[in-house]
Each structure stands twice: as structure tokens, then as C-alpha cells.
Amino acid sequence: MSEAAIQEAIKAEHVFMQDDIERWQYEQREKAIRDYISGMRSIAARRNETRYGRKGLKQGLNKVWKEQKPHYKNLKKSHENMI
């Protein structure tokens, strides 16, 4: 990324952060994505703990992350399209 592009992005971010409503909407979208991912991991961890006991917890989290990664990428793309 060129220095001019970086400067332009910084300027755009500064303007964006000046608008309270847009900043609040952005923060809410980011929070929703984080909450969704956290919830999915929690559900999967509980499910795997029930199936495999505590020993399977880490294994279950890794499995869920692999399964949910494509969904996270789709959420991230849709979020970027909103901006």
C-alpha cells in the first residue's frame, strides 16, 4: 500500500469517526460480529464437552473454528460492503 493510500485511509477514518451516528453503527456491527463468533464457540465447546468430556474441549474449539471460518469471512465481507 502506498503512502498516499495510507494517508487517504487515515483521512477517511478521521472524517468517519467525527460522525457519532456512523461511528455508533460501526461499533454495533463490530460488536454483533464478535458476539456471534463468541456464541458459536461457546455452543460448540459445550456440545463437545458433553460428548467428549473436558479433554475434547480444545479439540472441539479447533473443529468449530475450522467450520465457522468460512461464515466469519462472509460476515467480514458483508461488513466491508456496508462501509
Summary of the structure (lengths in Angstrom):
residues: 83
radius of gyration: 18.0
end to end distance: 19.4
largest distance: 53.7
contacts: 193
relative contact order: 0.09
helix: 94%
strand: 0%
